[in-house]
Amino acid sequence: MNALTLQWYDVGQEKTQQISDRQAVKNPGTFRIGRDPLQCDMVLSDGTVSRLHIEIFFHPQQQNFYIRNLKPGNPPLVDGKQLFNGEMPLKQGSTIRLGQQTEIRVVDIVNNAIAATIIVPPTPPGHQHQQFIPTPPVKQQPTPQGNHHHSHTHPVSQGVYGLECPKCHKVSSLEHLQVGCPWCGTSLAAAVSVLVAPER
């Protein structure tokens, strides 16, 4: 989210307003300031401020907030320069003078135009140095009839890789990695991959 924070005094009270490029506004894409509560997102009580005076918006190509004058006959003073028409970039510390009494200051700008960072979850203990070898293809022997193949044989009995429990040293199939040793319940996160010879 990109955000800009304004600070000003209205009827002797200090006020702040944050503007972001994602907030709901009355005019899509711009944050409008003036005296008219029907048109403006930030309403000022200063009688010398126009009903619809200025708007602030985030420019995605320039990655910056800009101010635009909506009342050429009553131009705002932005950083000491009158803005009759067009738009000007804002920076932290910029001042916007509206009418004769209202001075608004940009006290903070947050610009999140940073390349996205991919956050990788930490590796569970015991996994960082453990290399799991993929199960090699298993050539299944034909049945005595010669036209069917075994399809429900337990993986450990087919001469495949299994996991040796670090506590009881019994070997289980790779499918038990997440659930633990089926004999003693020990976590298999640090188990050693072993090749189990096929049963004869």
C-alpha positions in Angstrom: 0.0 0.0 0.0 1.2 3.5 -0.8 0.1 6.2 1.7 0.4 9.8 2.4 -0.4 11.5 5.7 -1.6 15.1 6.0 -1.7 17.3 9.1 -3.5 20.6 9.5 -5.4 22.8 12.0 -9.1 23.2 11.8 -11.0 25.4 14.3 -7.9 25.4 16.5 -7.6 21.6 16.6 -4.8 19.6 15.1 -6.0 17.0 12.6 -4.4 14.2 10.6 -5.7 12.3 7.5 -4.1 9.4 5.8 -4.6 9.0 2.1 -3.8 5.6 0.4 -4.0 4.3 -3.1 -6.4 1.5 -1.9 -9.0 3.4 0.2 -12.6 3.9 -0.8 -13.2 7.5 -2.1 -16.1 9.4 -3.5 -14.4 9.9 -6.9 -12.5 6.8 -7.9 -8.7 7.2 -8.1 -8.5 10.6 -6.4 -8.9 12.0 -2.8 -10.8 15.3 -2.9 -10.5 18.1 -0.4 -12.8 21.1 0.0 -15.8 22.3 1.9 -18.5 20.2 0.2 -19.1 17.0 2.2 -21.0 15.5 -0.7 -18.0 15.7 -3.1 -15.1 15.8 -0.8 -13.3 13.0 1.2 -11.7 15.6 3.5 -14.0 18.5 4.5 -12.6 21.8 5.7 -14.5 24.5 7.6 -12.4 27.5 6.3 -14.9 29.7 4.4 -12.1 30.8 2.0 -11.6 27.2 0.8 -13.6 26.3 -2.3 -16.3 23.7 -2.1 -14.3 21.4 -4.3 -10.8 22.7 -4.2 -8.0 20.1 -4.8 -7.5 16.4 -5.3 -4.6 14.2 -4.4 -3.9 11.0 -6.3 -1.2 8.3 -6.6 0.5 8.1 -10.0 1.5 4.5 -10.5 4.0 5.2 -13.3 5.8 7.9 -11.3 5.3 6.0 -8.1 4.5 9.3 -6.3 1.5 11.3 -5.0 0.4 14.3 -6.9 -1.9 17.3 -6.2 -4.2 18.7 -8.8 -6.1 22.0 -8.6 -9.8 21.9 -9.2 -10.5 25.6 -8.8 -8.4 27.8 -11.2 -9.9 30.9 -9.7 -8.7 30.0 -6.2 -5.3 28.2 -6.7 -3.6 26.5 -3.9 -0.1 27.4 -2.9 2.1 24.2 -3.0 5.6 24.6 -1.5 5.3 28.4 -2.1 4.2 28.1 -5.8 0.7 28.8 -7.0 -0.8 25.8 -8.8 -3.3 27.3 -11.3 -3.8 24.2 -13.4 -2.1 20.8 -14.0 -0.6 18.9 -11.2 2.5 18.8 -9.0 4.3 16.0 -7.2 4.2 16.0 -3.4 7.0 15.0 -1.0 7.4 14.6 2.7 7.4 18.1 4.2 5.4 19.7 1.3 3.0 22.4 2.4 -0.4 23.1 0.7 -2.1 26.4 1.5 -5.8 26.6 0.7 -7.7 29.8 0.9 -6.5 32.4 3.4 -6.1 30.3 6.5 -5.7 26.6 5.9 -2.2 25.2 5.6 -1.9 21.5 5.2 1.5 19.7 5.6 2.5 16.4 4.2 4.0 14.7 7.3 4.7 11.2 6.0 4.8 9.3 2.7 5.0 5.5 2.6 5.9 4.2 -0.8 5.9 0.4 -1.2 7.2 0.3 -4.8 9.7 -2.3 -3.8 10.2 -5.6 -5.7 8.1 -8.3 -4.3 10.0 -10.5 -1.8 9.3 -14.2 -1.8 9.2 -15.4 1.8 10.3 -19.1 2.1 9.1 -20.8 5.2 11.8 -22.2 7.4 12.9 -25.8 6.9 11.7 -28.0 9.8 14.5 -29.3 12.1 16.3 -32.2 10.6 15.4 -31.5 7.0 18.1 -29.0 6.1 20.8 -31.6 5.5 18.6 -34.6 4.7 18.5 -35.7 1.1 15.5 -37.7 0.2 16.1 -39.9 -2.8 13.2 -40.4 -5.2 11.7 -43.8 -5.3 13.2 -45.6 -8.4 10.8 -47.4 -10.8 10.0 -50.9 -9.7 9.8 -53.7 -12.2 7.0 -55.9 -11.0 7.0 -59.6 -11.6 4.2 -61.2 -13.4 1.8 -63.5 -11.5 1.9 -67.2 -12.2 -0.9 -66.7 -14.8 1.5 -64.5 -16.7 -1.1 -61.8 -17.5 -1.5 -59.8 -14.3 0.9 -57.6 -12.3 1.0 -57.0 -8.6 -0.6 -53.7 -7.8 -1.2 -53.7 -4.0 2.1 -54.9 -2.7 3.5 -52.8 0.2 6.2 -50.4 -1.1 8.8 -51.7 1.4 8.5 -55.2 0.2 9.2 -54.2 -3.5 12.9 -53.3 -3.1 12.3 -49.5 -2.8 13.6 -46.7 -0.6 12.3 -46.5 2.9 12.8 -44.5 6.1 14.8 -46.0 9.0 13.5 -44.8 12.3 16.2 -43.1 14.3 14.8 -44.6 17.5 13.7 -48.2 16.8 15.6 -48.6 13.5 12.6 -50.2 11.8 12.0 -49.3 8.2 8.8 -47.9 6.9 7.7 -46.6 3.5 8.2 -42.9 2.5 4.5 -42.3 3.0 5.0 -42.3 6.8 7.3 -39.2 6.7 4.5 -36.9 7.8 2.8 -39.2 10.3 5.9 -40.7 12.0 7.1 -44.2 12.7 4.2 -46.7 12.6 5.9 -48.8 15.3 7.1 -46.3 17.9 5.6 -43.0 16.7 9.0 -41.2 16.5 9.2 -38.3 14.0 10.8 -39.4 10.7 12.1 -35.9 9.9 15.7 -37.0 10.6 15.2 -40.6 9.3 17.8 -42.0 7.0 16.7 -43.1 3.5 17.6 -46.8 3.0 17.1 -49.2 0.2 15.0 -52.2 1.2 15.8 -55.4 -0.7 12.7 -57.0 -2.2 11.3 -60.0 -0.4 11.9 -63.3 -2.0 
